[in-house]
Amino acid sequence: MKIDLTGKTALITGSSKGIGLATAKAFRDAGAAVIVHGRSAHEVSDLATGLGALGIAADLGNADGCARLAAEAGEVDILVNNAGIFQPCDFFETDDAEWDRHWQVNVMSAMRLSRALAPAMVRKGWGRIVMLGSESSFNIPTEMIHYGVSKAADVALARGLAKGLAGTGVTVNSVLPGPTLSDGLRDMLADRVAGTGQDIDTVAADFVVAARPSSIIRRAARVEEVAHMILYACSPQASATTGASLRVDGGVVEML
């Protein structure tokens, strides 16, 4: 199957590294005009130059930043709401500010951008929106309940919006990665790598087995593996896939 997105414009939020960057590269290779996004203007500028893309810097943790990104991006055919944060913290030590920070970045940015950019897709009769959920949307981690709740909301947002856009030619899906060797996981495991002298793949596999024992692949996924699912969900070939929670979780979630 060859996915051709020539003539389509795709905005991928949080695309300066990790899953977002892998997704931006996949879309570029499929022929799409890509808009990359990050918080640092310098970082985004360098990234855009390297990818031959348009780069926009904005803080998606507030309404003004979301509005600025939507305005500068203009009409797009594809929106991948990838921007997100996670921070392990005991439930009883997680204050309101941390809950709100996760809610604003992980949920409200996806809602605000979808609300701003979907109408143009509807007018054209074609569009794709993806929300980055997580296996934590259903397998809520006790060390990050605030994160799991925000990711569950992303899945609900995708399902509800898909139903709201029924019959328009615009599909909306959530993609649910499991433990993935993104920059965030690499940073989280850096001390273990340094302490054991083992390579990151081995340390990550040990982490998955210990922290997510229901994993079937018994390793962390690569960012490219998640990007491939996102690319498919945004392709013309996925026209009958909407309102779905598409798992790239390595089998962590027992039932869905």
VENZIFEN-V29901 format. One record per helix or strand of 3 or more residues. SS is the DSSP state (@ for helix, = for strand). FROM is the first residue (numbers start at 1). LEN is the number of residues. If there is no record, write none. Layout:
ss=SS from=FROM len=LEN
ss=SS from=FROM len=LEN
//
This chain:
ss== from=9 len=4
ss=@ from=18 len=12
ss== from=33 len=6
ss=@ from=41 len=11
ss== from=54 len=4
ss=@ from=63 len=11
ss== from=78 len=4
ss=@ from=91 len=3
ss=@ from=96 len=29
ss== from=127 len=6
ss=@ from=135 len=3
ss=@ from=142 len=23
ss== from=170 len=8
ss=@ from=183 len=6
ss=@ from=190 len=7
ss=@ from=200 len=12
ss=@ from=223 len=11
ss=@ from=236 len=3
ss== from=245 len=4
//
